[in-house]
Amino acid sequence: MSSKNLEQLFRETAARLATSSCPFVEARLLIKAAGKMDEAEFFRRMSEPVKPSLERKLNQLVRKRLSGWPVAYLLGRREFWGLPFRVNRSVLIPRPETELVVEKALSLPLPPEPLILDLGTGSGNIAISLGKELPAARIIATDISLRALKLAGENARLNQLTNIRFIQSNLFKAFEQSKLSFDLIVSNPPYVAQDDWPELDRPVKDFEPQKALIAGRDGLKFIRQLVRKASTFLKPGGFLIIEIGAGQAAEVTGWLESDWSEIEVLPDYSGFPRVVSARRVSR
Ligand SMILES: C[S@@+](CC[C@H](N)C(=O)[O-])C[C@H]1O[C@@H](n2cnc3c(N)ncnc32)[C@H](O)[C@@H]1O
């Protein structure tokens, strides 16, 4: 047994993590993960001596954190829309700004039992949040990555949802022979330009999946195809919501002219245009 208690270890860990933006928060999260403790246990055990096994496990986590690993991958989880999600390096870590896609979807006049498609579901964060909020909805969530779909399926079970089907598909490919048409299509597609990759933050480019982020030379490869094909897979009067990158709003809304109405661009919490929403005209 080590001679230090949990409080001393906590302070020492926060000091080691001093270069991160929230050293005390991260120290608490990593100690809880290393010791498999919940919040209450963490505070209750403050004056108890620390087991060497906890200290060893914590050391590994802190070393990884100091080498740049995102906290969410170290913990294997991240909260989104107030719900727990497992994450690993096969999926993008869900971002707070993507909650805008969910918020916008919930504000729409959808039918009582809407059929919803989530393209590029990753951890399943958008589909699962909608599945929780709209229990009568039927949701299909797709991704090109089987690993992502496996994790998204686990996240649906973690959140006790049974109204979502997960299907592997390259964009709309899996639906080309089907007669399915949706009330709502949502997507947070890859939208980073190949040339902007070197400018991304180190934790993003060193740890998150490139395939979840990069979309050709101009970053618009997926959104262009999504917009081009979406109206074929939407009911008349159906809605499309897409997360977009910085500087993409004008071009994306420009493509939404003839078949579309109610075109809106929504800013994120920092004021940047982040989400485009539109309605397929009813004819
Ligand atoms: C930006 S991530 C978004 C993940 C998740 N929806 C979120 O909001 O965190 C884009 C996702 O699209 C998937 N993807 C990439 N290319 C695709 C394609 N051609 N067809 C379908 N999904 C694709 C990636 O595997 C990744 O999971």
The ligand as an SDF file (V2000), in Angstrom:
LIG
                    3D

 27 29  0  0  0  0  0  0  0  0999 V2000
  -17.8440   13.6700  -38.8030 C   0  0  0  0  0  0  0  0  0  0  0  0
  -18.1400   11.9580  -38.4090 S   0  0  0  0  0  0  0  0  0  0  0  0
  -19.6560   12.1430  -37.5260 C   0  0  0  0  0  0  0  0  0  0  0  0
  -19.9570   11.0340  -36.5850 C   0  0  0  0  0  0  0  0  0  0  0  0
  -21.1610   11.2990  -35.6700 C   0  0  0  0  0  0  0  0  0  0  0  0
  -22.4100   11.3970  -36.4360 N   0  0  0  0  0  0  0  0  0  0  0  0
  -20.9690   12.5400  -34.8360 C   0  0  0  0  0  0  0  0  0  0  0  0
  -21.7360   13.4860  -35.0000 O   0  0  0  0  0  0  0  0  0  0  0  0
  -20.0530   12.5790  -34.0010 O   0  0  0  0  0  0  0  0  0  0  0  0
  -18.6050   11.3250  -39.9900 C   0  0  0  0  0  0  0  0  0  0  0  0
  -18.9610    9.8500  -40.0480 C   0  0  0  0  0  0  0  0  0  0  0  0
  -19.2440    9.5380  -41.4130 O   0  0  0  0  0  0  0  0  0  0  0  0
  -18.7230    8.2710  -41.7210 C   0  0  0  0  0  0  0  0  0  0  0  0
  -18.4600    8.2050  -43.1790 N   0  0  0  0  0  0  0  0  0  0  0  0
  -17.3630    8.5920  -43.8560 C   0  0  0  0  0  0  0  0  0  0  0  0
  -17.5280    8.3710  -45.1680 N   0  0  0  0  0  0  0  0  0  0  0  0
  -18.7690    7.8350  -45.3280 C   0  0  0  0  0  0  0  0  0  0  0  0
  -19.5170    7.3810  -46.4550 C   0  0  0  0  0  0  0  0  0  0  0  0
  -19.0190    7.4360  -47.6800 N   0  0  0  0  0  0  0  0  0  0  0  0
  -20.7400    6.8830  -46.2340 N   0  0  0  0  0  0  0  0  0  0  0  0
  -21.2540    6.8040  -44.9740 C   0  0  0  0  0  0  0  0  0  0  0  0
  -20.5970    7.2190  -43.8740 N   0  0  0  0  0  0  0  0  0  0  0  0
  -19.3680    7.7330  -44.0460 C   0  0  0  0  0  0  0  0  0  0  0  0
  -17.4450    8.1540  -40.8920 C   0  0  0  0  0  0  0  0  0  0  0  0
  -17.0990    6.7990  -40.6920 O   0  0  0  0  0  0  0  0  0  0  0  0
  -17.8740    8.8880  -39.6190 C   0  0  0  0  0  0  0  0  0  0  0  0
  -18.3800    7.9870  -38.6610 O   0  0  0  0  0  0  0  0  0  0  0  0
  1  2  1  0
  2  3  1  0
  2 10  1  0
  3  4  1  0
  4  5  1  0
  5  6  1  0
  5  7  1  0
  7  8  2  0
  7  9  1  0
 10 11  1  0
 11 12  1  0
 11 26  1  0
 12 13  1  0
 13 14  1  0
 13 24  1  0
 14 15  1  0
 14 23  1  0
 15 16  2  0
 16 17  1  0
 17 18  1  0
 17 23  2  0
 18 19  1  0
 18 20  2  0
 20 21  1  0
 21 22  2  0
 22 23  1  0
 24 25  1  0
 24 26  1  0
 26 27  1  0
M  CHG  2   2   1   9  -1
M  END
$$$$
